[in-house]
């Protein structure tokens, strides 16, 4: 059984009574004169910078280490809420 698409919705899929949009994509064609040469712009320059941890990143690392230690301490109560071990 083939799905019948509503008018103007060729890019849509209709599985199990729901509409799922397929991702859009665009194509651009450019014509340049023969003496013109195109060079791709450098969008992501490769700058070598030293990474400096900010205060927030240090706190995240600290909390991550604390969470790992907490999981190791309570390995036998994995997934149980804290109040359950009272």
Secondary structure, 3 states (H helix, E strand, C coil): CCCCCCCCCCCEECCCCCCEECCCCCCCCCCCCCCCCCCCCCCCCCCCCCCCCCHHHHHHHHHHHHHHHHHHHCHHHCCCCHHHHC
